[in-house]
Amino acid sequence: MRYRSSLLLALALPFSLRAVDTVPLSSVVKGLDTDREQALPGRNKNANDGPLRIAGSECANGVGTQTDTRIGIELDGATRFTALAGVDDAAPTGAKVLFEVIADGRSLWRAELKKGNAPVPLDLDVSNRTTLVLVTADLGNNDSKTLADWADAKFVAGKDGPKSMIPLSVSEPAVILTPHAPARPRINGPRVFGVRPGHPFLFQIPATGDRPMSFAADGLPAGLAIDALTGRITGVVDAPGSHVVTLRAANARGADAEPLRIEVGERIALTPPMGWNSWNSWAGAVDQEKVLASARAMHDSGLIQHGWSYVNIDDTWQGVRAGRSHALQPNRKFPDLKKLSDEIHALGLKAGIYSTPWVTSYAGRAGGTADNPEGTWVSPKIWKSADGKTLPWAIGKYSFAAVDAKQWADWGIDYLKYDWTTNGIPETSEMAQALRNSGRDIVFSLSNSAPFAHAADWARLANAWRTTGDIKDSWTRLRTIGFSQDRWRPCAGPGHWNDPDMLVIGKVGWGRRLHESNLTPNEQYTHISLWCLLSAPLLIGCPIERMDDFTLSLLTNDEVLAIDQDELGRQAAQLVVDGRRQVWMKELADGSHAIGLFNLAQTPQDVGISWAQIGLAGPMRVRDLWRQRDLGTKSEGFTVAVPRHGVVLIRIWPAPK
């Protein structure tokens, strides 16, 4: 049978003739959904695009969801809400779901239902209410993705009635956990740095503390020199070799010294790159002044003192090919890329650029190949090449990889994002060789969604590769990307890194209109903690000059960043998955371990680990890295209360005997 309602007959009448109207929930659920953990709600179908069927009976109208989902609706004059709630027949056997209806923060109705239960009718008075939230949730700490349906759901309204969903915000204070850096010098950043023989060397000593500060470096190899006022090491080292240097920083409050191992050889990017990329803030609205503004802010805000260094231009800088070599030149938004690179280098930072082996980039600008030897490019228009490829979003007949790489080196570029799909080995190999022959160390980063089957090739040819599609500032996307990286773990190591995409904290917007990240503060702590455990490249996506104190605090915690920059280069392993509790652990070069205790649930809960579970024997000394606070010695394990979608990030060492 199919569930029917006489109220639906009113929909056949002209709106202007009805004193009372019914508005199906399926007409309201569209477009906007910012507080979901699983699939988008299905309109007149379940969340898997199948029919709405409960206990063997099918309904043609309604909305299908998955646990854990909340749908927010502005009532706009609605007086009643009616529906049939139940677990969809396509859900797993034994599935249980909590259904709840909340109006203006007050629970009006709730039921715990199992698969096979007859649908439960509800008829609720919502007059004089402003908002309604429909909740489907797992019982306990499960993470079942169970299909749950609001069948034959509708509102009774007068003149107006609900029209669309509303975003559901979580009231959560942006608590700054990172302590202020001490006034005395503290040298931060990586403990290893790679450069190729005969190539330009640039390393800025990242050190916090009161200024003025003086710098020195003992044991520099021949060809390198340090600027004592800025802490900038420059020059060229001709011979391969390994050199252990002692970095020194001093001010009126004291002094600090730390080792740096300089590896002169074929490997660069021996720790994950840290910097900024223009796309998540400016997208196609980027220009030379916006890039320079973030470069200056990276220096002036003190980010440079914590190891942040790359300032990368993404898509839409490209103009046309020119000169005898037909190298790609910038458009009028970037009047002088050589000058821009020089200004970035003068700040102690490094410059990055974007390209693609396609004829045309994702944003419709000139790419790295063409169907003619001059590389003549016109505004995007789809056509077929002689060999049947669909252009311009495909590889052209003529490649300009070598001349483009040489041009980038002449401009002083230090980083390349190479963007297309599906990433191919021939194009990757060609560009890797072109960069190696350019005369400059240029970090080679592939984007996007590199096929896992060729992971060994990406590690051999590139310094980083995108393991996923694009990230967005939503909990669902962050969770889906971040907590699915474990299979890539064997591929990560010094010189080659798995890249789960850029950071989505601060102001983002992908264009001229920016907004504060939709991630809650706790979700942002999870974001940074997980990326550091994953040994991921850290690329800021917001305009640095518009960064608030909370965002800055996320990016300047040296004990957290040290987990990402650890010279051993191990990616964390996913050790425990207990419903919505997860524990990830990373081995570190000094023999200690970093552990992230994550709560993926909608409510706070305890998350714990025993030392035996992770193959360690206690007792262990425990330190909270975000708060930079010792938590004492724990003999058998560690358990802590973790907030909704939050994390506690700790580091453990064997306790002294």
Secondary structure, DSSP 8 states (H G I E B T S, - for coil): -B---GGGGGGGS-GGG-SSEEEEHHHH--S---SBSSS--EESS-TTSS-EEETTEEESSEEEEESSEEEEEE-TTEEEEEEEEEE-TTS-TT-EEEEEEEETTEEEEEEEEETTS--EEEEEE-TT--EEEEEEEESTT-----EEEEEEEEEEESS----SB------------S----SS-EE-S-SEEEE-TTSEEEEE--EESSSS-EEEEET--TTEEEETTTTEEEEE--S-EEEEEEEEEEETTEEEEEEEEEEESS----S--EEEESHHHHGGG--HHHHHHHHHHHHHTSGGGGT--EEE--SS-EEEEETTTTEEEE-TTSS-HHHHHHHHHHTT-EEEEEE-SBSB-TTS-B-SEESSTT----S---EE-TTS-EESSSB-SEE-HHHHHHHHHHHT--EEEEE-SS--HHHHHHHHHHHHTTTS--EEEEES---GGGHHHHHHH-SEEE-SS---SSHHHHHHHHTT-GGGGGG-BTTBEEE------SEE-SSS--EE-SS-HHHHHHHHHHHHHTT--EEE-S-GGG--HHHHHHT--HHHHHHHT-TT----EEEEEETTEEEEEEE-TTS-EEEEEEE-SSS-EEEEEETGGGT--S-EEEEETTTTEEEEEESSEEEEEE-TT-EEEEEEEE---
